[in-house]
């Protein structure tokens, strides 16, 4: 595979959104439109790309730099895609891949608690559900998403984050 650009990457942000109902952690998953170029019809979690407009039009914090641009962009993407607000956003992990067009991508995965809003999907998705980790096993998820949901479920059940990640099947 030819890599288009050795220095620049598309930065994508994803959110494992959870809420607790009747003592069970439930995760918001969405089914991608069949018209999507990447992973059509697969189930995934909300997210999207970091854009320069996420920070350049905002006041710089200090000496021309912007803090929390990634978290703010993630919250924007979640609101755009599923119409909900999240809180207590925490970094989970990163991954990289080469898109079919040869452009490298970096995915930064986070987890955050559902705060408010009624789920309303944008045109990128055609269905959604709130599902437990065990229920998520029954959906045709993009590779790796189930393992990320499992990690967050373990963390929410009190497992040390470092230990959960170290012992995950996502580690080589």
Backbone as CSV, one residue per row, in Angstrom:
resi,resn,N_x,N_y,N_z,CA_x,CA_y,CA_z,C_x,C_y,C_z
1,UNK,0.843,-1.177,0.000,0.000,0.000,0.000,0.887,1.238,0.000
2,UNK,0.569,2.143,-0.877,1.330,3.383,-0.945,0.773,4.381,0.072
3,UNK,1.669,4.947,0.864,1.266,5.961,1.835,1.402,7.318,1.161
4,UNK,0.307,8.064,1.170,0.231,9.338,0.464,1.132,10.400,1.086
5,UNK,1.194,10.445,2.410,1.909,11.516,3.101,2.599,10.925,4.321
6,UNK,3.899,11.083,4.409,4.671,10.502,5.508,4.606,11.328,6.799
7,UNK,4.183,12.577,6.716,4.218,13.439,7.896,2.854,13.838,8.440
8,UNK,1.856,13.900,7.609,0.553,14.381,8.054,-0.406,13.227,8.265
9,UNK,-1.288,13.399,9.240,-2.263,12.377,9.590,-3.644,13.013,9.744
10,UNK,-4.654,12.250,9.458,-6.026,12.625,9.800,-6.196,12.207,11.244
11,UNK,-6.698,13.082,12.091,-6.915,12.757,13.497,-8.414,12.558,13.703
12,UNK,-8.759,11.367,14.166,-10.149,10.995,14.393,-10.332,10.754,15.882
13,UNK,-11.466,11.183,16.414,-11.766,11.050,17.834,-13.017,10.197,17.991
14,UNK,-12.994,9.243,18.908,-14.178,8.423,19.161,-14.516,8.449,20.646
15,UNK,-15.794,8.201,20.935,-16.263,8.245,22.323,-17.058,6.992,22.663
16,UNK,-16.588,6.274,23.672,-17.365,5.187,24.253,-18.242,5.878,25.304
17,UNK,-19.514,6.085,24.966,-20.441,6.812,25.835,-21.203,5.789,26.665
18,UNK,-21.249,6.022,27.971,-21.912,5.068,28.854,-22.889,5.769,29.787
19,UNK,-23.846,4.980,30.247,-24.736,5.398,31.331,-25.070,4.139,32.117
20,UNK,-25.468,4.329,33.356,-25.810,3.192,34.202,-27.314,3.168,34.405
21,UNK,-27.908,2.036,34.075,-29.342,1.829,34.265,-29.547,0.520,35.002
22,UNK,-30.290,0.572,36.101,-30.596,-0.621,36.893,-29.344,-1.428,37.220
23,UNK,-28.271,-0.707,37.577,-27.035,-1.351,37.983,-26.179,-1.890,36.853
24,UNK,-26.583,-1.638,35.605,-25.813,-2.131,34.463,-25.279,-0.966,33.644
25,UNK,-24.040,-1.112,33.178,-23.474,-0.120,32.274,-23.994,-0.381,30.874
26,UNK,-24.510,0.679,30.252,-24.972,0.580,28.869,-24.175,1.555,28.033
27,UNK,-23.891,1.129,26.802,-23.041,1.883,25.894,-23.830,2.246,24.647
28,UNK,-23.624,3.464,24.172,-24.305,3.947,22.977,-23.535,3.489,21.738
29,UNK,-24.194,2.685,20.905,-23.594,2.274,19.637,-24.534,2.667,18.506
30,UNK,-23.951,2.943,17.350,-24.734,3.381,16.202,-24.365,2.551,14.975
31,UNK,-25.334,2.387,14.092,-25.099,1.653,12.847,-24.831,2.641,11.731
32,UNK,-23.696,2.472,11.070,-23.283,3.378,9.988,-24.184,3.201,8.771
33,UNK,-24.389,4.287,8.076,-25.170,4.281,6.844,-24.531,3.332,5.830
34,UNK,-25.345,2.647,5.017,-24.776,1.783,3.976,-24.064,2.568,2.878
35,UNK,-24.250,3.882,2.840,-23.577,4.728,1.849,-22.188,5.184,2.271
36,UNK,-21.803,4.913,3.501,-20.484,5.343,3.983,-19.389,4.580,3.244
37,UNK,-18.291,5.291,2.928,-17.171,4.655,2.221,-16.461,3.639,3.106
38,UNK,-16.227,4.013,4.345,-15.535,3.117,5.270,-16.552,2.438,6.188
39,UNK,-16.477,1.151,6.280,-17.300,0.348,7.190,-18.809,0.557,7.026
40,UNK,-19.328,0.531,5.795,-20.770,0.733,5.613,-21.574,-0.349,6.332
41,UNK,-22.645,0.080,7.007,-23.540,-0.848,7.672,-23.018,-1.466,8.952
42,UNK,-21.810,-1.133,9.356,-21.243,-1.685,10.596,-21.670,-0.833,11.789
43,UNK,-21.675,-1.441,12.953,-21.966,-0.731,14.193,-20.668,-0.167,14.754
44,UNK,-20.781,1.000,15.401,-19.606,1.679,15.929,-20.017,2.573,17.095
45,UNK,-19.131,3.470,17.465,-19.415,4.470,18.499,-19.290,5.850,17.854
46,UNK,-19.903,6.861,18.449,-19.829,8.212,17.866,-18.407,8.760,17.830
47,UNK,-18.183,9.606,16.852,-16.887,10.257,16.736,-16.740,10.950,15.401
48,UNK,-15.569,11.494,15.175,-15.307,12.180,13.922,-13.953,12.859,13.957
49,UNK,-13.690,13.625,12.937,-12.373,14.215,12.761,-12.156,15.522,13.498
50,UNK,-10.924,15.707,13.947,-10.485,16.985,14.505,-10.297,17.942,13.342
51,UNK,-10.892,19.112,13.437,-10.783,20.124,12.393,-10.096,21.362,12.954
52,UNK,-9.357,22.059,12.115,-8.696,23.266,12.600,-9.711,24.282,13.108
53,UNK,-10.913,24.290,12.551,-11.952,25.208,13.033,-12.367,24.921,14.475
54,UNK,-12.004,23.744,14.987,-12.306,23.431,16.379,-11.522,24.309,17.340
55,UNK,-10.471,24.962,16.844,-9.691,25.811,17.749,-9.278,27.150,17.155
56,UNK,-8.989,27.262,15.868,-8.441,28.518,15.357,-9.397,29.696,15.479
57,UNK,-10.678,29.448,15.540,-11.647,30.533,15.692,-11.997,30.822,17.147
58,UNK,-11.374,30.088,18.050,-11.574,30.308,19.480,-10.401,31.128,20.015
59,UNK,-10.612,31.823,21.108,-9.490,32.575,21.687,-8.385,31.614,22.137
60,UNK,-7.158,31.961,21.852,-6.020,31.148,22.292,-5.853,31.320,23.794
61,UNK,-5.443,30.259,24.462,-5.267,30.305,25.908,-4.024,31.094,26.313
62,UNK,-2.890,30.763,25.724,-1.617,31.397,26.063,-0.734,31.431,24.830
63,UNK,-0.184,32.564,24.535,0.839,32.686,23.489,0.484,31.952,22.199
64,UNK,-0.773,32.022,21.779,-1.171,31.415,20.514,-1.355,29.918,20.537
65,UNK,-1.617,29.336,21.694,-1.899,27.899,21.780,-3.304,27.688,22.342
66,UNK,-3.882,26.558,22.012,-5.227,26.232,22.468,-5.174,24.945,23.280
67,UNK,-5.694,25.004,24.478,-5.807,23.823,25.324,-7.187,23.201,25.137
68,UNK,-7.277,21.912,25.333,-8.525,21.144,25.310,-9.206,21.129,23.945
69,UNK,-8.466,21.374,22.877,-9.042,21.357,21.527,-9.586,19.971,21.177
70,UNK,-8.881,18.925,21.574,-9.311,17.565,21.250,-10.610,17.235,21.989
71,UNK,-10.655,17.511,23.282,-11.871,17.227,24.052,-13.053,18.043,23.533
72,UNK,-12.824,19.307,23.227,-13.907,20.144,22.685,-14.385,19.628,21.339
73,UNK,-13.463,19.183,20.491,-13.841,18.634,19.186,-14.629,17.338,19.357
74,UNK,-14.223,16.503,20.298,-14.949,15.264,20.554,-16.381,15.565,20.995
75,UNK,-16.520,16.501,21.904,-17.867,16.860,22.362,-18.705,17.420,21.216
76,UNK,-18.083,18.213,20.335,-18.800,18.742,19.171,-19.271,17.604,18.269
77,UNK,-18.364,16.669,17.980,-18.708,15.542,17.109,-19.845,14.705,17.701
78,UNK,-19.792,14.438,19.002,-20.838,13.656,19.652,-22.174,14.379,19.538
79,UNK,-22.174,15.675,19.789,-23.410,16.445,19.685,-23.933,16.432,18.252
80,UNK,-23.044,16.604,17.270,-23.464,16.590,15.865,-24.014,15.232,15.448
81,UNK,-23.356,14.161,15.860,-23.727,12.828,15.392,-24.922,12.223,16.108
82,UNK,-25.013,12.431,17.423,-26.074,11.755,18.177,-26.884,12.674,19.089
83,UNK,-26.583,13.975,19.071,-27.378,14.964,19.806,-27.350,14.798,21.323
84,UNK,-26.276,14.253,21.878,-26.177,14.150,23.329,-24.934,14.865,23.817
85,UNK,-24.950,15.206,25.088,-23.781,15.789,25.742,-23.138,14.728,26.620
86,UNK,-21.808,14.789,26.707,-21.076,13.867,27.563,-20.247,14.647,28.575
87,UNK,-19.870,13.957,29.635,-19.045,14.567,30.671,-18.050,13.538,31.183
88,UNK,-17.146,14.002,32.030,-16.110,13.145,32.609,-15.356,12.396,31.510
89,UNK,-14.949,13.131,30.485,-14.253,12.552,29.341,-12.830,12.180,29.747
90,UNK,-12.459,10.929,29.445,-11.115,10.445,29.770,-10.540,9.701,28.571
91,UNK,-9.250,9.901,28.360,-8.529,9.202,27.300,-8.516,7.705,27.581
92,UNK,-8.705,6.899,26.545,-8.657,5.449,26.681,-7.433,4.868,25.980
93,UNK,-7.326,5.095,24.664,-6.228,4.514,23.907,-6.131,5.171,22.537
94,UNK,-5.105,4.800,21.795,-4.952,5.299,20.433,-4.688,4.135,19.503
95,UNK,-4.953,4.361,18.248,-4.607,3.393,17.218,-4.324,4.149,15.933
96,UNK,-3.623,3.507,15.031,-3.339,4.114,13.739,-3.691,3.121,12.649
97,UNK,-3.995,3.638,11.479,-4.213,2.790,10.318,-4.035,3.633,9.066
98,UNK,-3.920,2.959,7.952,-3.828,3.627,6.661,-5.191,3.470,5.984
99,UNK,-5.801,4.585,5.642,-7.102,4.550,4.982,-6.958,3.941,3.582
100,UNK,-8.069,3.494,2.990,-8.003,2.929,1.645,-7.406,3.883,0.603
101,UNK,-7.508,5.200,0.861,-6.934,6.168,-0.083,-5.444,6.417,0.171
102,UNK,-4.841,5.655,1.101,-3.423,5.773,1.372,-3.045,6.841,2.384
103,UNK,-4.036,7.527,2.946,-3.741,8.591,3.904,-3.724,8.003,5.316
104,UNK,-2.668,8.283,6.099,-2.592,7.756,7.458,-3.589,8.445,8.395
105,UNK,-4.112,7.654,9.324,-5.064,8.190,10.307,-4.650,7.761,11.706
106,UNK,-4.863,8.655,12.640,-4.667,8.370,14.058,-6.033,8.492,14.713
107,UNK,-6.421,7.464,15.453,-7.695,7.481,16.170,-7.380,7.582,17.658
108,UNK,-7.945,8.586,18.307,-7.830,8.753,19.749,-9.189,8.381,20.339
109,UNK,-9.197,7.348,21.155,-10.448,6.851,21.730,-10.563,7.322,23.184
110,UNK,-11.746,7.809,23.507,-12.043,8.316,24.843,-13.285,7.610,25.376
111,UNK,-13.519,7.745,26.660,-14.796,7.310,27.215,-15.358,8.466,28.034
112,UNK,-16.674,8.566,28.017,-17.334,9.652,28.734,-18.739,9.261,29.130
113,UNK,-19.178,9.836,30.220,-20.510,9.541,30.743,-21.556,10.390,30.037
114,UNK,-22.670,9.761,29.707,-23.818,10.466,29.148,-24.248,11.536,30.146
115,UNK,-24.458,12.747,29.666,-24.878,13.850,30.526,-26.328,14.221,30.265
116,UNK,-26.667,14.471,28.995,-28.035,14.892,28.684,-28.303,14.780,27.193
117,UNK,-29.573,14.925,26.856,-29.988,14.941,25.456,-30.699,13.669,25.046
118,UNK,-31.559,13.821,24.058,-32.254,12.681,23.467,-31.513,12.305,22.200
119,UNK,-31.202,11.032,22.043,-30.434,10.601,20.871,-31.225,10.900,19.596
120,UNK,-30.587,11.642,18.706,-31.096,11.914,17.362,-29.904,11.764,16.434
121,UNK,-30.033,10.908,15.445,-28.912,10.588,14.568,-28.793,11.560,13.413
122,UNK,-27.546,11.833,13.011,-27.324,12.595,11.777,-27.329,11.607,10.610
123,UNK,-26.993,12.055,9.435,-27.075,11.208,8.237,-25.995,10.127,8.169
124,UNK,-24.996,10.180,9.047,-23.945,9.161,9.041,-24.426,7.822,9.591
125,UNK,-25.496,7.836,10.386,-25.972,6.628,11.061,-27.451,6.410,10.790
126,UNK,-27.863,5.135,10.853,-29.264,4.810,10.565,-29.987,4.167,11.742
127,UNK,-29.257,3.702,12.748,-29.860,3.095,13.933,-28.961,3.368,15.132
128,UNK,-29.543,3.218,16.321,-28.736,3.287,17.537,-29.361,2.400,18.589
129,UNK,-28.581,2.080,19.589,-29.084,1.374,20.757,-28.152,1.635,21.929
130,UNK,-28.705,1.495,23.122,-27.914,1.464,24.345,-27.820,-0.010,24.719
131,UNK,-26.615,-0.552,24.811,-26.439,-1.981,25.048,-25.361,-2.228,26.088
132,UNK,-25.541,-3.306,26.853,-24.495,-3.725,27.772,-23.342,-4.305,26.958
133,UNK,-22.210,-4.501,27.605,-21.079,-5.116,26.916,-21.497,-6.469,26.335
134,UNK,-22.176,-7.280,27.130,-22.598,-8.602,26.652,-23.532,-8.481,25.449
135,UNK,-24.447,-7.538,25.470,-25.352,-7.340,24.337,-24.608,-6.857,23.102
136,UNK,-23.552,-6.052,23.296,-22.768,-5.542,22.164,-22.152,-6.667,21.345
137,UNK,-21.934,-7.837,21.958,-21.364,-8.982,21.249,-22.271,-9.450,20.109
138,UNK,-23.544,-9.087,20.169,-24.505,-9.518,19.146,-24.599,-8.570,17.959
139,UNK,-23.795,-7.521,17.943,-23.831,-6.531,16.862,-22.570,-6.660,15.997
140,UNK,-22.722,-6.348,14.724,-21.608,-6.405,13.779,-20.794,-5.115,13.905
141,UNK,-19.964,-5.074,14.944,-19.167,-3.887,15.246,-17.896,-3.828,14.402
142,UNK,-17.438,-2.621,14.133,-16.132,-2.436,13.505,-15.094,-3.091,14.410
143,UNK,-14.114,-3.740,13.820,-13.082,-4.434,14.591,-12.454,-3.553,15.656
144,UNK,-12.332,-4.087,16.859,-11.703,-3.379,17.965,-12.673,-2.626,18.864
145,UNK,-13.841,-2.271,18.348,-14.800,-1.493,19.153,-15.301,-2.312,20.341
146,UNK,-15.613,-3.591,20.129,-16.084,-4.429,21.236,-15.037,-4.488,22.337
147,UNK,-13.766,-4.634,21.958,-12.700,-4.697,22.955,-12.562,-3.374,23.708
148,UNK,-12.778,-2.258,23.021,-12.737,-0.959,23.700,-13.894,-0.835,24.688
149,UNK,-15.071,-1.283,24.289,-16.232,-1.257,25.190,-15.967,-2.151,26.396
150,UNK,-15.366,-3.306,26.159,-15.026,-4.201,27.269,-14.068,-3.513,28.244
151,UNK,-13.067,-2.817,27.724,-12.118,-2.093,28.579,-12.843,-1.084,29.469
152,UNK,-13.711,-0.290,28.854,-14.433,0.724,29.623,-15.336,0.050,30.658
153,UNK,-15.990,-1.038,30.293,-16.848,-1.756,31.238,-16.040,-2.237,32.431
154,UNK,-14.840,-2.768,32.187,-13.978,-3.218,33.284,-13.567,-2.044,34.172
155,UNK,-13.211,-0.935,33.548,-12.820,0.253,34.316,-13.987,0.739,35.170
156,UNK,-15.189,0.751,34.601,-16.365,1.194,35.348,-16.707,0.241,36.486
157,UNK,-16.311,-1.030,36.347,-16.522,-2.001,37.411,-15.385,-1.989,38.435
158,UNK,-14.475,-1.018,38.314,-13.450,-0.841,39.331,-12.098,-1.440,39.025
159,UNK,-11.953,-2.064,37.854,-10.633,-2.601,37.522,-9.679,-1.447,37.225
160,UNK,-8.471,-1.568,37.691,-7.452,-0.562,37.433,-7.290,-0.395,35.929
161,UNK,-7.331,0.854,35.465,-7.271,1.142,34.030,-6.007,0.589,33.386
162,UNK,-4.878,0.783,34.027,-3.612,0.307,33.472,-3.611,-1.210,33.335
163,UNK,-4.130,-1.907,34.347,-4.192,-3.364,34.312,-5.157,-3.832,33.231
164,UNK,-6.311,-3.192,33.132,-7.298,-3.584,32.117,-6.711,-3.445,30.714
165,UNK,-6.041,-2.358,30.452,-5.450,-2.142,29.129,-4.306,-3.122,28.887
166,UNK,-3.463,-3.330,29.902,-2.330,-4.246,29.764,-2.803,-5.651,29.429
167,UNK,-3.915,-6.086,30.020,-4.418,-7.433,29.824,-5.399,-7.577,28.672
168,UNK,-5.664,-6.496,27.960,-6.662,-6.555,26.888,-6.121,-7.288,25.671
169,UNK,-7.027,-7.771,24.855,-6.650,-8.450,23.616,-6.174,-7.449,22.573
170,UNK,-6.298,-6.148,22.853,-5.825,-5.140,21.923,-4.309,-4.974,21.985
171,UNK,-3.699,-5.446,23.075,-2.238,-5.391,23.226,-1.606,-6.495,22.391
172,UNK,-0.477,-6.168,21.793,0.227,-7.182,20.993,1.133,-7.984,21.894
